[in-house]
Amino acid sequence: MRTPASQAHRKFFGAILVAAVIGVFCLQGQAATLSPKLQNQLTTLADDAPVGVVIVSFNTSTGLNESHLNVLRSVGVTGGQTFPTLGMVSQPMTAGQVLRQHI
C-alpha cells in the first residue's frame, strides 16, 4: 500500500526522470541555473536522497573538457554518460549533489 507521501515522492522523482534536470554552467564557474520551484523541492530532501538521472549542460562552444568534469568531481559525481560534442553529462545524482552544483 502506498502512502500519500510515497506517492508524492514517486511523482516528484518520475517528473525528474522524464523531464531531467538541466543545469547550465559557464566556463568561468558561475552557478548552475535551477528553477525556483525545483530548488525548493530539492531543499526539502535529504542530501543523500536520489533524484534520478540529471543532465548537466555546460555553456560551451568547444564541447566538454576536463575543467567541466572537475566541477562534477568536486561534488562527488565521478561517472555518468558524457556527450563531449554537446558539452553534457548524464548521471543519477542525489539532491545534495544537484544543490552543491548550484551554489
N, C-alpha and C positions, 0 to 999 in steps of 0.2 A: 504494500500500500504506500502510495506516495503522499507525502505531506505537502501542504501549500508551499512551504519554504523550499522543499526539494524540487517542486515543480517550477518555482520561480528561478532557482539556480539552473535548472536544466534549460529553461527558456533563454536565460542570460548566456549560458555557455554555448547553446545552439546558435544564437544570434551572432556570437563572436566567431564561431566556426564558419558560418555561412558568409557573413559579411567580411570577416577578417579585420584586424585592427591594422591601420596603416599609420606608421609614424614617419615623419619626414625630418631628416637630419640635414643640416647644412654642412658644408665642408669645414667651416670654422668651428664646428662643435656646438652649434646652437641646439636648443632643446627640441625634442620631438613635438609634434602637434597632435593633441588628442582633443576630441570634442569634450565640452564641459560635462555633458551627461555621462560619457564613458569614464572620464576621470573620477567623477563622483561615485559611480558604481564600483570602480576598482578600489577606491579607498575604503569601501565597506568590507572588503575581503581581506583575509589573512595574506601576508606576504607570500606564503608558500601555496596558496590556492591556485590550482591550474585554471587558466582562462582559455585554453585551446590554442590553435595554431595562429600565430601572429605573423603578419607580413610587415617587415621593416623596409621602408623605401628611403634611400639616401638621395639627397638633392645633388645629383652629379651628372655631368655631360660626358664623363670619361669612363663610366662604369664603376663597378665595385673594386675597391682597393684595400690594402692592408689596414689603413687607418680606420676605415669603416668597420672592419671586422674587430679591430681593437676596441672600438666603442662597445660593441656587443659583448666581447670578452670581459670588459670591465664590470658588467652587470651579471656575469655568470652564464652567458649564452655562448656555448662552445661548439655547438653543432648546427645542424639545420641544412636546408637545401639552399644553395646560393644560385643566384641568377646574375652572373657577372656583367653581362651586357646591359641589363636593366638597372643595375645598382640596387638589388633587393636580396633579402634573406628571409626565408620562411622557416619558422621553428615553433614548436609548442613552448609556451612560456607560462610563468606564474604572474600573478598580479604584481608582486614586488618587482620582478624584472621589468615589466612594462612601465611601472611607475618610476623606477630608477632611471630608465632611458629618457623619461620625460622631464626629469629635474634639470 
